[in-house]
Amino acid sequence: MRNLHAVVLAGGSGTRFWPASRALRPKQLLPLAGGETLLAATLGRIRDLVPAERTWIITNPQLAAPIQAALPGFPRSQLVVEPEPRDTAPCVALAAARIAAVDADATLAVMPADHVIHPAAAFHDLMRRGAELAADGRTLVTFGVNPTRPATSYGYIEVGEALPGSGAGAYRVARFREKPDLQTAKEFFVSGRFLWNSGIFVWTVPALLAAMEVGNPELAGCAVAMLEAARRGDEATLAIAFRRAPKISIDYAVMEKAPAVAVLRAELEWDDIGSFVRLATVTGQDGEGNSVFQGEGTRAVLHEADGNVVYGEGRRAIALFGVHDLVVVAVDDAVLVCPKSRADDLKVLIQRLRSQGCADLL
Amino acid sequence: MRNLHAVVLAGGSGTRFWPASRALRPKQLLPLAGGETLLAATLGRIRDLVPAERTWIITNPQLAAPIQAALPGFPRSQLVVEPEPRDTAPCVALAAARIAAVDADATLAVMPADHVIHPAAAFHDLMRRGAELAADGRTLVTFGVNPTRPATSYGYIEVGEALPGSGAGAYRVARFREKPDLQTAKEFFVSGRFLWNSGIFVWTVPALLAAMEVGNPELAGCAVAMLEAARRGDEATLAIAFRRAPKISIDYAVMEKAPAVAVLRAELEWDDIGSFVRLATVTGQDGEGNSVFQGEGTRAVLHEADGNVVYGEGRRAIALFGVHDLVVVAVDDAVLVCPKSRADDLKVLIQRLRSQGCADLL
């Protein structure tokens, strides 16, 4: 088997955890994994899968310093910094170029920095099986999670025929489906043919380049230019090629058009904690259905309150009295109160904050 | 006319504005009067009514230092500090003793420190009319406010016959009524015979002592002992007499049993801002019915939010998104979220805070 490298995508800058998350402190840097950051937990999860010198983080220039500050022991040489933020396809191409320059036989396991996955051992098995499937140098491997509810916040993978000789739970991908409406999500849920798209991929560099050539030749051209520049150590050309690459996601540019995509059914607990509403994934719930995250020094006091999500940091009390199904977030310089049902629409509020002179808090 | 003295009762320590108010920072010390404290606004209101040397504040030992800190210019000799907190009857007796010791002809206008009253000129007229009525040395004068709604949070005064020769709006008091239930409040409201009890009184010292003798002889004995001790400058005896006085309110001990009580109909705006729900009295409301108090550096951002009450202090944003009829309070070390309909029950939450190890925040 080729050498497996882990590529942790840590360039995301979502606003769905505002005011806990900020431009310079996105979700992957929130202490949501039992006190450590989701990024640190992701690194911990792959520690026994690949050695440190084959563990890479890729992020944008803005987040490079916060990430280094959060991970003082992480080697600078393994942190790939994009010349500028450009969607996931150029990002993945850059990571592939950097890694292939030092290891021509690399197989890449590409994964988001901010997901919760248990147990680690099942994840390791899955990545190794993915690497075996990808070893033909043609197959792009994805991982699908058994839906536990008709979620509308995830993309779905429709499974096709079983892959012969590849063990249980290995299929061709019939189709990728974007986030569905609730009715469609319910149909997906009952059909049994749909898995949540985990956003985790395994592929070799040749397979990736070939799929880019099929899906987006312009992207493929930039990717090849990056690869060659990285091999030569020509940073200037590498940056130029990156900046020329189309701003497009890896899903649109590659996955949805690739000829040979496999999906492995992932038998593990997985959550992308896409908003405060999913906080229970990391905090659990009390007897009244409240999910409470308390940072150091924070004291949440809930009285006659149920179904709420509370996130607090800093030395403060957060008292909820007689309220239901709210999200209440309190950090040093900002407080948010909204119904759980609106927690997925925070971008609307973010716009308002921007227009009302609060851009400094974003 | 005898010399009018103003006695500001500043010993209250309510919890109905928690977490803005605390044991050492009760409502009268909140900056609810256009940036200044309610206590300062009360002093401002009486500045043109009585001279500084006839303006007194009475409070308990715990609040003496916070009040002096809040009013650096107020003369220490005019601040009467109770030897210990004991309800309003001993408090009023102590103030009367202190003042009578320096001015045997004093008439006292006794008023809470934490009410909102406009305009000041109407208030002055009213106090002067009260002093005239009280000049007979027998009449206790109260002030009643025309109800603007069937409030259940105020005591009521039932007006009796008009007082002959005392001008418009002067009546005997038929009865004092405690805070009514809603049905009774509605009956009071439509009857036109009931006024809100403003908690403001005017009387001479002899009239007060005589009424105490009728209503509560034990209290009267202590009051006389305080008066004599104050005249002699015997602080030790004064304190002993105060501590011996029954813990009882001036309403129960005196007003409800006094033979000659008059009420003047107060034609002015009056509110005791009894809880956050009444915050609009000092902040007004925006187009969506939100009442917002923003301290220095606080930025409240409300989006698709109506009917809420927001109180914020310190450098922070308070964002309400898609919520209705909530009270949201955020200060440096505490946040409160509760429905407006529960804002009058905060004592329940305070108990919970106490039992959950948060007594330091009370």
Chai-1 contact restraints between the chains, C-beta under 6 A:
chainA,res_idxA,chainB,res_idxB,connection_type,confidence,min_distance_angstrom,max_distance_angstrom,comment,restraint_id
A,V301,B,L353,contact,1.0,0.0,6.0,A-B,restraint_1
A,V301,B,Q356,contact,1.0,0.0,6.0,A-B,restraint_2
A,H303,B,L349,contact,1.0,0.0,6.0,A-B,restraint_3
A,H303,B,R352,contact,1.0,0.0,6.0,A-B,restraint_4
A,R316,B,D333,contact,1.0,0.0,6.0,A-B,restraint_5
A,R316,B,A334,contact,1.0,0.0,6.0,A-B,restraint_6
A,A317,B,A334,contact,1.0,0.0,6.0,A-B,restraint_7
A,A317,B,C358,contact,1.0,0.0,6.0,A-B,restraint_8
A,A317,B,L361,contact,1.0,0.0,6.0,A-B,restraint_9
A,I318,B,V335,contact,1.0,0.0,6.0,A-B,restraint_10
A,A319,B,L336,contact,1.0,0.0,6.0,A-B,restraint_11
A,L320,B,V337,contact,1.0,0.0,6.0,A-B,restraint_12
A,F321,B,C338,contact,1.0,0.0,6.0,A-B,restraint_13
A,F321,B,R342,contact,1.0,0.0,6.0,A-B,restraint_14
A,F321,B,L349,contact,1.0,0.0,6.0,A-B,restraint_15
A,G322,B,C338,contact,1.0,0.0,6.0,A-B,restraint_16
A,G322,B,P339,contact,1.0,0.0,6.0,A-B,restraint_17
A,G322,B,R342,contact,1.0,0.0,6.0,A-B,restraint_18
A,V323,B,V337,contact,1.0,0.0,6.0,A-B,restraint_19
A,V328,B,V337,contact,1.0,0.0,6.0,A-B,restraint_20
A,A330,B,V335,contact,1.0,0.0,6.0,A-B,restraint_21
A,D333,B,R316,contact,1.0,0.0,6.0,A-B,restraint_22
A,A334,B,R316,contact,1.0,0.0,6.0,A-B,restraint_23
A,A334,B,A317,contact,1.0,0.0,6.0,A-B,restraint_24
A,V335,B,I318,contact,1.0,0.0,6.0,A-B,restraint_25
A,V335,B,A330,contact,1.0,0.0,6.0,A-B,restraint_26
A,V335,B,V335,contact,1.0,0.0,6.0,A-B,restraint_27
A,L336,B,A319,contact,1.0,0.0,6.0,A-B,restraint_28
A,V337,B,L320,contact,1.0,0.0,6.0,A-B,restraint_29
A,V337,B,V323,contact,1.0,0.0,6.0,A-B,restraint_30
A,V337,B,V328,contact,1.0,0.0,6.0,A-B,restraint_31
A,V337,B,V337,contact,1.0,0.0,6.0,A-B,restraint_32
A,C338,B,F321,contact,1.0,0.0,6.0,A-B,restraint_33
A,C338,B,G322,contact,1.0,0.0,6.0,A-B,restraint_34
A,P339,B,G322,contact,1.0,0.0,6.0,A-B,restraint_35
A,R342,B,F321,contact,1.0,0.0,6.0,A-B,restraint_36
A,R342,B,G322,contact,1.0,0.0,6.0,A-B,restraint_37
A,L349,B,H303,contact,1.0,0.0,6.0,A-B,restraint_38
A,L349,B,F321,contact,1.0,0.0,6.0,A-B,restraint_39
A,R352,B,H303,contact,1.0,0.0,6.0,A-B,restraint_40
A,L353,B,V301,contact,1.0,0.0,6.0,A-B,restraint_41
A,Q356,B,V301,contact,1.0,0.0,6.0,A-B,restraint_42
A,C358,B,A317,contact,1.0,0.0,6.0,A-B,restraint_43
A,L361,B,A317,contact,1.0,0.0,6.0,A-B,restraint_44
